[in-house]
Amino acid sequence: MSRTVRTVLGDLDPAHLGITDSHDHLFIRSPLLPGQELDDPAAAEDVLRAYAAVGGRAFVQWTPFGMGRGADSLAALSRTTGVHVVAATGAHQAVHYPPGTDPAPDDLAARFVAELTTGLPGAEPSPDTVGVPGVPGVPTASGAVRAGLIKVADDAGPATPHTRRTMAAAAEAHHATGAPIAVHLEPDGDPHEVLFRLSSRNGVRPDRIILGHLTRFPDRAVYRSLAAAGVHLALDSPSRSGHPADLQAFDVIADLVEAGHAGQLLLGADTTTRTARQAGGPTRLLTDLAPRLARTFGPELPELLLTANPAAAFAADWRTP
């Protein structure tokens, strides 16, 4: 079976994915970020149009279930702007949900599987024949707007029961569908415990795991050992020139390239607030970060991190249980 990337318009040959923002948000809301919600489809369209104008071709949204992921708008935005959009199922930390709600019920794995194979609740079904105007590689239409990855999160400190449930459910859904698993890491968390929980305990191959927020770990021994295990590593700073996480990214990239792990690195803007969006979001990946990478490491490296690596990380041998 040939691997494909599952976009909101259907399954796509990874060779046609193109330049990719591997971790970002068009829509997101959280009680921890009052007044910073990304919830305007018109503003999301502006973001994608600006991104496409500087060469962006694919956008991977890590917003999971229950955080305002804009399921009813994603397909229309992709068709209108010509940008491939990959949506997420999954669940974040419990603190990102309104008090009194349980984002991790007993049937969590079944929810993930349904959103990966049947479609996202509230999403408008795609036409029988879909594609992105002017972009080669018409996806194989399913008629449904489906998620293309599973997003879960580590905790700041020891893993909570909520996190243990969501990671186990993510692994179960991965085995049922083939979907890649993307993980939000916390600076005070334990990424090796995340890898142990998903891979050693639940049997997920490391190359099917994407660990986000790598620049939160200044100790090179941490990210070198994670890379040696075979996972994909997302450098998803806000990509604002001079931002500490952005500057740290260069050190991390240089170290991992030297260690022979360039083929596992991904880039993303991770725009989670209106303030961050005003700073440029995904456009800065291509107008600022990528040119600086090319000047420092040569043009082949941004091509690898923005095009070839995402095509491998987000493609899957999709299964329907």
C-alpha positions as CSV (number, residue, x, y, z in Angstrom):
1,M,0.0,0.0,0.0
2,S,1.3,3.4,-0.9
3,R,1.6,6.0,1.9
4,T,-0.5,9.1,1.6
5,V,-1.0,12.3,3.7
6,R,-4.6,12.6,4.9
7,T,-5.7,16.2,4.2
8,V,-9.1,17.8,4.9
9,L,-9.8,17.4,1.1
10,G,-8.7,13.8,0.9
11,D,-5.6,11.6,0.8
12,L,-2.6,13.1,-1.0
13,D,0.5,11.6,-2.6
14,P,3.3,12.9,-0.2
15,A,5.3,13.9,-3.3
16,H,2.8,16.7,-3.8
17,L,2.7,18.0,-0.3
18,G,5.2,20.7,-0.9
19,I,6.6,23.3,1.5
20,T,5.0,22.6,4.8
21,D,4.4,24.4,8.1
22,S,4.6,21.2,10.2
23,H,3.0,22.6,13.4
24,D,0.6,25.5,13.5
25,H,-2.9,26.6,14.3
26,L,-5.6,28.4,12.2
27,F,-8.1,27.9,15.0
28,I,-7.6,27.4,18.7
29,R,-9.0,28.4,22.1
30,S,-8.1,27.7,25.7
31,P,-9.1,28.9,29.1
32,L,-5.4,29.6,29.7
33,L,-5.4,32.2,26.8
34,P,-8.5,34.4,27.4
35,G,-9.0,37.0,24.7
36,Q,-6.4,35.4,22.4
37,E,-8.7,33.0,20.6
38,L,-8.1,32.2,17.0
39,D,-11.7,31.8,15.8
40,D,-12.2,33.9,12.7
41,P,-12.4,32.1,9.3
42,A,-11.7,35.3,7.4
43,A,-8.5,35.9,9.4
44,A,-7.5,32.2,8.9
45,E,-8.0,32.7,5.1
46,D,-5.7,35.8,5.2
47,V,-3.1,33.7,7.0
48,L,-3.2,31.0,4.4
49,R,-3.2,33.4,1.4
50,A,-0.2,35.2,2.8
51,Y,1.6,31.9,3.4
52,A,0.8,30.7,-0.1
53,A,2.0,33.9,-1.6
54,V,5.6,33.3,-0.3
55,G,5.6,29.6,-1.3
56,G,3.8,27.7,1.4
57,R,1.8,24.7,0.1
58,A,0.8,22.7,3.2
59,F,-0.3,23.6,6.7
60,V,-0.5,21.1,9.6
61,Q,-2.9,22.2,12.3
62,W,-2.3,20.5,15.7
63,T,-5.5,21.8,17.3
64,P,-7.2,18.7,18.8
65,F,-10.8,17.9,19.8
66,G,-12.6,20.4,22.0
67,M,-10.3,23.4,21.4
68,G,-12.2,25.2,18.6
69,R,-10.3,23.6,15.7
70,G,-12.7,25.1,13.1
71,A,-13.7,21.8,11.6
72,D,-16.6,23.4,9.7
73,S,-14.2,25.8,7.9
74,L,-11.0,23.8,7.1
75,A,-12.1,22.2,3.8
76,A,-13.4,25.5,2.4
77,L,-10.3,27.3,3.4
78,S,-8.1,24.7,1.7
79,R,-10.1,24.8,-1.5
80,T,-10.2,28.6,-1.5
81,T,-6.6,29.3,-0.8
82,G,-4.9,26.4,-2.6
83,V,-3.1,25.2,0.6
84,H,-3.2,21.6,1.7
85,V,-4.5,21.5,5.3
86,V,-4.0,18.6,7.7
87,A,-6.3,18.5,10.7
88,A,-5.8,16.8,14.1
89,T,-7.8,14.6,16.3
90,G,-6.5,14.0,19.9
91,A,-6.7,15.7,23.2
92,H,-4.5,18.3,25.0
93,Q,-3.8,18.6,28.7
94,A,-6.9,18.8,30.9
95,V,-6.2,22.4,31.9
96,H,-6.9,23.5,28.3
97,Y,-10.6,22.5,28.6
98,P,-13.4,24.3,30.4
99,P,-13.9,23.3,34.0
100,G,-16.2,20.4,34.5
101,T,-15.6,18.8,31.1
102,D,-13.7,15.5,30.6
103,P,-11.8,15.6,27.3
104,A,-10.6,12.0,27.9
105,P,-13.7,9.7,28.3
106,D,-13.4,5.9,28.3
107,D,-14.2,5.8,24.6
108,L,-11.4,8.2,23.6
109,A,-9.6,5.8,21.2
110,A,-12.9,5.2,19.4
111,R,-13.3,8.9,19.0
112,F,-9.8,9.3,17.6
113,V,-10.4,6.4,15.1
114,A,-13.8,7.9,14.0
115,E,-12.3,11.3,13.3
116,L,-9.4,9.8,11.4
117,T,-11.6,7.5,9.3
118,T,-15.2,8.8,9.2
119,G,-14.8,12.5,9.7
120,L,-14.7,15.4,12.1
121,P,-18.0,16.3,13.8
122,G,-19.5,19.5,12.5
123,A,-17.4,19.4,9.3
124,E,-19.1,20.0,6.0
125,P,-18.6,17.0,3.7
126,S,-16.4,17.6,0.7
127,P,-17.7,17.2,-2.8
128,D,-17.2,13.8,-4.4
129,T,-14.4,15.3,-6.6
130,V,-12.1,17.5,-4.7
131,G,-8.7,19.1,-5.1
132,V,-6.8,22.2,-4.6
133,P,-7.1,24.6,-7.5
134,G,-3.8,25.2,-9.2
135,V,-1.9,22.7,-7.1
136,P,-0.7,19.4,-8.6
137,G,-1.6,16.2,-6.9
138,V,-5.3,16.0,-6.5
139,P,-6.2,14.2,-3.2
140,T,-8.2,11.0,-3.3
141,A,-11.6,12.2,-2.2
142,S,-13.4,10.5,0.6
143,G,-16.4,12.8,0.9
144,A,-15.5,13.4,4.5
145,V,-13.3,16.0,6.3
146,R,-11.0,13.7,8.2
147,A,-8.1,14.2,10.6
148,G,-4.6,13.3,9.4
149,L,-2.8,13.0,12.8
150,I,-3.3,12.4,16.5
151,K,-2.3,15.2,18.8
152,V,-1.6,14.5,22.5
153,A,0.4,16.3,25.2
154,D,2.9,15.6,28.0
155,D,2.5,17.2,31.4
156,A,4.7,19.7,33.3
157,G,5.9,17.2,35.9
158,P,4.7,13.6,36.5
159,A,2.1,12.3,34.0
160,T,-1.5,12.7,35.2
161,P,-4.2,10.0,34.8
162,H,-5.6,12.2,31.9
163,T,-2.3,12.1,30.1
164,R,-1.9,8.4,30.6
165,R,-5.3,7.8,29.1
166,T,-4.8,10.0,26.1
167,M,-1.5,8.5,25.2
168,A,-2.8,5.0,25.5
169,A,-5.8,6.0,23.4
170,A,-3.5,7.6,20.8
171,A,-1.4,4.4,20.5
172,E,-4.6,2.3,20.1
173,A,-5.9,4.6,17.4
174,H,-2.5,4.6,15.7
175,H,-2.5,0.8,15.5
176,A,-6.0,0.8,14.2
177,T,-5.5,3.5,11.5
178,G,-1.7,4.0,10.9
179,A,-2.0,7.7,11.8
180,P,1.1,9.6,13.0
181,I,1.1,10.8,16.6
182,A,2.3,14.4,17.4
183,V,3.1,15.3,21.0
184,H,3.2,18.7,22.8
185,L,6.1,18.6,25.2
186,E,6.5,20.7,28.3
187,P,9.9,22.1,29.5
188,D,9.5,20.5,32.9
189,G,8.2,17.2,31.5
190,D,10.0,14.1,30.5
191,P,10.2,13.5,26.8
192,H,11.9,10.1,27.3
193,E,9.0,9.0,29.4
194,V,6.7,10.1,26.5
195,L,8.7,8.0,24.1
196,F,8.7,5.0,26.6
197,R,5.0,5.3,27.1
198,L,4.2,5.4,23.3
199,S,6.8,3.2,21.9
200,S,8.1,0.7,24.5
201,R,4.8,0.2,26.4
202,N,2.3,0.7,23.6
203,G,4.3,-0.5,20.5
204,V,4.2,2.7,18.4
205,R,7.3,2.8,16.1
206,P,9.5,5.8,16.8
207,D,9.3,7.0,13.2
208,R,5.5,7.4,13.6
209,I,6.0,9.9,16.5
210,I,6.6,13.6,16.2
211,L,7.8,15.4,19.3
212,G,7.0,19.1,19.4
213,H,8.7,22.1,21.2
214,L,12.2,20.6,21.0
215,T,13.7,24.1,21.6
216,R,12.4,23.9,25.2
217,F,15.2,21.6,26.1
218,P,18.6,23.4,26.1
219,D,20.5,20.2,27.0
220,R,21.8,18.8,23.8
221,A,22.0,15.3,25.3
222,V,18.2,15.3,25.6
223,Y,17.4,16.0,21.9
224,R,20.4,14.0,20.7
225,S,19.1,10.9,22.5
226,L,15.6,11.4,21.3
227,A,16.8,11.8,17.7
228,A,18.9,8.6,18.1
229,A,15.7,6.7,19.0
230,G,14.3,7.6,15.5
231,V,11.5,10.0,16.2
232,H,10.7,13.1,14.2
233,L,11.5,16.4,16.1
234,A,9.6,19.6,15.5
235,L,11.4,22.9,15.9
236,D,8.2,25.0,16.3
237,S,9.3,28.3,17.8
238,P,7.2,31.3,16.9
239,S,9.9,32.0,14.2
240,R,10.2,35.6,15.2
241,S,13.6,37.0,14.4
242,G,15.5,37.4,17.6
243,H,13.0,35.4,19.8
244,P,14.9,33.2,22.3
245,A,13.3,30.0,21.1
246,D,14.1,31.0,17.5
247,L,17.8,31.6,18.4
248,Q,17.8,28.3,20.3
249,A,16.5,26.6,17.2
250,F,19.7,27.4,15.3
251,D,21.8,25.8,17.9
252,V,19.6,22.7,18.0
253,I,19.6,22.4,14.3
254,A,23.3,22.8,14.0
255,D,23.9,20.1,16.7
256,L,21.5,17.6,15.2
257,V,22.8,18.1,11.6
258,E,26.3,17.5,12.9
259,A,25.0,14.3,14.6
260,G,23.5,13.1,11.4
261,H,19.8,13.7,12.3
262,A,18.8,16.3,9.7
263,G,16.4,13.9,8.1
264,Q,14.2,13.9,11.3
265,L,13.7,17.7,11.7
266,L,10.5,19.6,11.0
267,L,9.7,23.3,11.2
268,G,6.6,25.0,12.4
269,A,5.4,28.4,13.6
270,D,3.0,27.1,16.3
271,T,0.8,30.3,16.2
272,T,-1.5,30.0,19.2
273,T,-2.6,33.6,19.9
274,R,-3.7,36.7,18.1
275,T,-0.6,38.4,19.3
276,A,1.7,35.7,17.7
277,R,-0.3,35.9,14.5
278,Q,0.3,39.6,14.2
279,A,4.1,38.8,14.3
280,G,3.9,36.9,11.1
281,G,3.1,33.3,12.0
282,P,3.8,30.8,9.2
283,T,4.9,33.4,6.7
284,R,8.0,34.1,8.8
285,L,9.1,30.5,8.4
286,L,9.6,31.2,4.7
287,T,10.6,34.9,4.7
288,D,12.9,34.9,7.7
289,L,13.8,31.5,9.2
290,A,14.3,29.5,5.9
291,P,16.6,32.2,4.3
292,R,18.7,32.3,7.5
293,L,19.0,28.5,7.5
294,A,20.0,28.6,3.8
295,R,22.7,31.2,4.5
296,T,24.0,29.3,7.5
297,F,23.7,25.6,6.4
298,G,23.1,25.8,2.6
299,P,19.9,25.7,0.5
300,E,19.5,21.9,0.8
301,L,18.7,22.1,4.5
302,P,15.6,24.2,4.5
303,E,14.3,22.1,1.5
304,L,14.8,19.0,3.6
305,L,13.2,20.4,6.8
306,L,10.2,22.1,5.0
307,T,9.5,19.6,2.2
308,A,11.1,16.2,2.3
309,N,10.9,15.5,6.0
310,P,7.2,16.5,6.4
311,A,6.3,14.3,3.5
312,A,7.8,11.4,5.4
313,A,6.5,12.3,8.8
314,F,2.8,12.9,8.0
315,A,2.4,10.1,5.3
316,A,0.8,6.9,6.5
317,D,-0.3,3.5,5.3
318,W,-3.9,4.2,6.2
319,R,-6.1,1.5,7.6
320,T,-9.8,1.4,8.3
321,P,-10.6,-0.9,11.3
